[in-house]
Amino acid sequence: MDTKNTFLFDRRKYVVLLAGLLMLVIGFALMLGGGAEAQNEFNPEIFSAQRIGVAPWFLFIGLVLPIIAIMIPRKEA
């Protein structure tokens, strides 16, 4: 039986996985802040377009990219 020592993922798949991780970090970073100074004070900044519109898309893409990385066919050399 011929056993070959190969990695499960190639370089291309690891790049896609790291891109997904980076997108998740950026998405969560975009959601930071916007809290009020006092507990009984309202800050409308929590409903900004950055937190409601942009950040969830970064998170969604960051969750989809690892799935894509798993599904990419391996290049046979």
Buried (B, 14 or more C-beta within 10 A) or exposed (E): EEEEEEEEBEEEBEEBBEBBEEBBEBBEEBBEEEEEEEEEEEEEEEEBEEBEEBBEEBBEBBEEBBEBBEEEEEEEE
